[in-house]
Every structure is written in C-alpha cells, then in structure tokens.
Amino acid sequence: MPGSNSTLVVRQDGAPTDTVVVLSTAPDELLAKRIAHVLVEESLAACAQVGPAIISMYLWQGELEGTDEVQLTFKTTADALPALHARLCELHPYEIPEFVVQGVPAGSRAYLDWVAQATRAAVQADTRDA
C-alpha cells in the first residue's frame, strides 16, 4: 500500500512496559467516575473508560445475585498492575472487586508509547517505595 508504514502497528512481547487492559466494575456511576479519576490522576492508568450501566449475575456466598453495576476499563502497563490493583481495592467498596487483565498483543506504536509514558511516573514511584 502506498505510504503505509509497518512500524505504525507493533507487536508486544511481554515486556513490563507492555500495554494491558484491566476490566472492573463499580456499584454506581458516581463511584465509577471517582475511581477512574483517581487512577488516571495518579498515573496508574493512562486512560479510564466509564461504561454504561449493566446487570451482573453471579453467585456470592452461595446466593445468586443480580446487581446493577457500571463498567470500568483501564489502559495501563503490566508493571503498573500491582499498584493499580492495590489502589483500586482501597477505593472500592466490594470485598473482592473485579480485576481482570487482558493482554494487548499489538497496537499502534504511538498509542502504546503514550500509555507507557503516561504511567511511567507511578511505576517509578512504586519502585522507589519498594
């Protein structure tokens, strides 16, 4: 294709700075927005998306539950995951908040670089504190 540049889209290979997507939920929109705001402001996520209201069906302590929730999606890096998880648990009212990590096998080089840059300060602070 004329003008195409194969380096615009790159594969990730499991490096600590690789972009990952974290899925979670919150019990309402106000708390979902607060969690999203804090995690981005603290550079634990480059981007947070607050999705639409959903109904989650699950078994909890032997009982079938149907709960209204709001979807949360975070773009971050693999090396930011421990700090992101710890902070999410601090902000979240659930005993066990959803925290599911999806790998990103490839993406736009510019976007992946931006995610790594946006979370770098939090990762550096976390390694200094350790």
C-alpha positions in Angstrom: 0.0 0.0 0.0 1.5 3.4 -0.9 2.6 5.4 2.1 2.0 2.6 4.6 4.5 2.2 7.4 4.6 -1.3 9.0 6.1 0.2 12.2 2.9 2.2 12.9 1.4 -1.1 14.3 3.7 -3.1 16.5 3.5 -6.4 18.4 4.1 -6.6 22.1 6.2 -9.4 23.5 5.5 -9.4 27.3 7.8 -6.6 28.4 6.9 -4.9 31.8 6.1 -1.7 29.8 3.6 -3.5 27.6 0.1 -2.1 27.5 -2.7 -4.2 29.1 -6.4 -3.6 29.6 -7.9 -4.0 33.0 -11.7 -4.7 33.4 -13.6 -3.9 36.5 -17.0 -2.6 37.7 -18.3 -0.2 40.3 -21.7 -0.2 42.0 -22.8 3.2 40.6 -21.7 5.8 38.1 -20.6 8.4 40.7 -18.1 5.9 42.3 -17.0 4.6 38.9 -16.1 8.2 37.8 -14.3 8.8 41.1 -12.2 5.6 40.8 -11.5 6.4 37.1 -10.4 10.0 38.0 -8.1 9.0 40.9 -6.4 6.2 38.9 -5.7 8.4 35.9 -4.7 11.4 38.1 -2.2 9.2 40.0 -0.8 7.9 36.7 -1.8 4.3 37.5 -3.8 4.2 34.2 -3.2 6.2 31.1 -6.9 6.1 30.3 -10.1 5.0 32.1 -13.4 4.5 30.5 -16.6 4.5 32.4 -19.1 2.4 30.6 -22.9 2.1 30.6 -24.9 0.6 33.4 -25.1 -3.2 33.3 -26.6 -6.0 35.4 -24.1 -8.5 36.7 -25.4 -12.0 37.6 -23.1 -14.1 39.9 -23.0 -16.5 42.8 -21.8 -14.9 46.0 -21.6 -16.9 49.2 -23.9 -19.5 47.8 -26.6 -17.0 46.7 -27.5 -15.9 43.2 -27.1 -12.1 42.9 -28.3 -9.7 40.3 -26.6 -6.3 40.8 -26.7 -3.0 38.8 -23.1 -2.0 38.1 -21.1 0.3 35.9 -18.3 -1.0 33.7 -14.8 0.3 34.1 -11.9 -0.2 31.6 -8.4 0.9 32.3 -5.4 1.1 29.9 -2.2 0.7 31.7 1.1 -1.2 31.6 2.0 -4.6 33.0 4.4 -3.1 35.5 1.7 -0.7 36.9 -0.6 -3.6 37.7 0.3 -4.2 41.3 0.0 -0.6 42.3 -3.2 -0.2 40.2 -4.8 -3.2 41.9 -3.8 -2.1 45.4 -5.3 1.4 44.8 -8.5 0.0 43.2 -9.0 -2.1 46.3 -8.5 0.9 48.5 -11.1 2.9 46.6 -13.7 0.1 46.1 -16.4 -0.9 48.5 -16.5 -4.6 47.3 -14.8 -7.2 49.3 -13.4 -8.6 46.0 -13.6 -6.0 43.2 -13.4 -7.4 39.7 -9.8 -7.1 38.4 -9.3 -8.9 35.1 -6.3 -8.2 33.0 -6.3 -8.7 29.2 -3.1 -8.7 27.2 -2.7 -6.5 24.2 -0.8 -8.5 21.5 -0.4 -5.5 19.2 -1.4 -1.9 18.7 -0.5 1.5 17.3 3.1 2.3 18.3 2.1 5.9 19.1 -0.8 4.7 21.4 1.3 2.1 23.2 4.1 4.5 23.7 1.7 7.1 25.1 0.3 4.5 27.6 3.8 3.7 28.8 4.7 7.4 29.1 1.5 8.2 31.0 2.1 5.5 33.6 5.8 5.9 34.0 5.7 8.3 36.9 3.5 5.9 39.0 5.7 2.9 38.2 8.9 4.9 39.1 7.3 6.0 42.4 6.3 2.4 43.2 9.8 1.1 42.6 11.3 3.9 44.8 8.9 3.0 47.6 9.7 -0.7 47.4 
